[in-house]
Amino acid sequence: MTTNSPQPTGAPIAAPTAAPTSAPTGIPAVVPAGRMALHSQPVLNLPSGWALRPWRPTDADVLVAASQDPAIRQWNRLLVETAEAARQRIERMHQRWRAELSAIWALAQPDGEAVGLIGWGDIDLRGGSAEIVYWLLPAARGGGVVTEATRRVSRWALDDLGLHRLRLCHSVANPASCRVATKAGFSFEGTMRSALLHADGWHDEHLHALVQGDV
């Protein structure tokens, strides 16, 4: 599980309108504004039969259950204590898609209940980058589905959306995410010292990345 799960708080975010197609320096945006906002969030099927689909208001209880899982709370700093707060969080996910700031999917069996979350936070279309976020409920862990899902959303981000560089960051005390990064093809680039504050203090983080052209 990664550490930077997006926190949907604050006022609703408006979708981008008439954004310039190039930076003030004259360097064009890697991905033109509107490529996400003008399209519905797709369902992404996995070879194992699982599916990545947009979160639904009916998934609210899953977010509440995830918030109560010690590992998810530790590495994702997830705190959703009521169904109403969860529904607001889910609506925030859809607002952030329309604002082109994040792309978050529920991991589920076809037509089934969500058992995990995966997607991209900190999306920068102009700069062509994003950071992955994910977690799984205990019943879905250990079967390799998070690695499969990481590969799938990475292909979407690079091939369909057109980003250039993807990051996977995790606490050095979370070796499971290190294994996911390696199996999903992310290269280890180094250690960021004292990079993120958790409940038990500041953690060093490993930085992994996948860029256009990587095999």
Residue pairs with C-beta under 8 A, 6 or more apart in sequence:
1 71
1 72
1 75
1 76
1 134
1 135
1 136
1 170
1 174
1 176
1 177
2 75
2 76
2 131
2 132
2 133
2 134
2 135
2 168
2 169
2 170
2 177
3 75
3 76
3 77
3 169
3 170
3 171
3 174
3 196
3 198
3 203
3 205
4 76
4 121
4 122
4 131
4 133
4 169
4 196
5 76
5 77
5 78
5 117
5 121
5 133
5 135
6 93
6 96
6 101
6 102
6 104
6 121
6 122
6 133
7 77
8 88
8 89
8 91
8 92
8 93
8 95
8 96
9 92
12 92
12 95
13 95
13 96
13 98
13 99
13 101
14 99
15 37
15 98
15 99
15 100
16 33
16 34
16 37
16 99
16 100
19 33
19 34
20 29
20 33
21 28
21 29
21 32
21 33
22 28
22 29
23 29
23 126
29 125
29 126
30 125
30 126
30 127
30 128
30 162
30 163
30 164
31 125
31 126
31 128
31 161
31 162
31 163
32 125
33 100
33 125
33 126
34 100
35 100
35 125
35 161
35 162
36 97
36 98
36 100
36 103
36 123
36 125
36 161
37 97
37 98
37 99
37 100
41 54
41 94
41 97
41 103
41 105
42 156
42 160
43 51
43 52
43 53
43 54
44 51
44 52
44 53
44 105
44 152
44 153
44 156
45 51
45 52
46 52
46 145
46 148
46 149
46 152
47 148
48 145
48 148
49 109
49 110
50 107
50 108
50 109
50 110
50 145
50 148
50 149
51 107
51 108
51 109
51 110
52 105
52 106
52 107
52 108
52 118
52 149
52 152
52 153
53 105
53 106
53 108
54 93
54 94
54 97
54 105
54 106
55 90
55 93
55 94
55 104
55 105
55 106
55 114
55 117
56 90
56 106
57 87
57 90
57 91
59 86
59 90
59 106
59 113
59 114
60 83
60 84
60 86
60 87
60 90
61 83
61 86
62 86
62 106
62 113
62 114
62 115
62 137
63 78
63 80
63 86
63 89
63 90
64 80
64 81
64 82
64 83
64 86
65 137
66 72
66 78
66 80
66 117
66 135
66 137
67 73
67 78
67 79
67 80
67 81
69 137
69 138
71 138
72 78
72 135
72 137
73 79
73 199
74 198
74 199
75 135
75 170
75 171
75 174
75 177
75 198
76 133
76 135
77 198
77 199
78 135
80 86
80 89
93 102
93 104
96 102
96 104
97 103
97 104
100 123
100 125
101 121
101 122
101 123
102 119
102 120
102 121
102 122
102 123
103 119
103 120
103 123
103 130
103 153
103 156
103 157
103 161
104 117
104 118
104 119
104 120
104 121
104 133
105 117
105 118
105 119
105 149
105 153
106 114
106 116
106 117
107 114
107 115
107 116
107 117
107 118
107 136
107 140
107 145
107 146
107 149
108 114
108 115
109 115
115 136
115 137
115 139
115 140
116 134
116 135
116 136
116 137
116 140
116 145
116 146
116 149
117 133
117 134
117 135
118 132
118 133
118 134
118 146
118 149
118 150
118 153
119 132
119 133
119 134
119 153
120 130
120 131
120 132
120 133
120 153
120 157
120 166
121 130
121 131
121 132
121 133
122 129
122 130
122 131
123 129
123 130
123 163
124 130
125 163
128 162
128 163
128 164
128 165
129 163
129 164
129 165
129 166
129 167
130 157
130 163
130 166
130 167
131 166
131 167
131 168
131 169
132 150
132 153
132 154
132 166
132 167
132 168
134 146
134 149
134 150
136 145
136 146
140 146
144 183
146 180
147 180
147 183
147 184
150 168
150 180
150 181
150 184
151 184
151 185
154 166
154 184
154 185
154 210
157 163
157 166
158 164
158 166
158 210
158 212
163 212
164 211
164 212
165 209
165 210
165 211
165 212
166 186
166 209
166 210
166 211
167 207
167 208
167 209
168 177
168 180
168 181
168 184
168 186
168 207
168 208
168 209
168 210
169 192
169 195
169 196
169 205
169 206
169 207
169 208
170 177
170 178
170 181
170 205
170 206
171 177
171 196
171 198
171 203
171 204
171 205
171 206
172 191
172 203
172 204
172 205
172 206
173 203
177 206
178 188
178 206
178 208
181 188
181 206
181 208
182 188
182 208
184 210
185 210
185 214
185 215
186 208
186 209
186 210
187 208
187 209
187 210
187 214
188 206
188 207
188 208
189 207
189 208
189 209
190 206
190 207
191 204
191 205
191 206
191 207
192 204
192 205
192 206
192 207
193 204
194 202
194 203
194 204
195 202
195 203
195 204
195 205
196 202
196 203
196 205
197 203
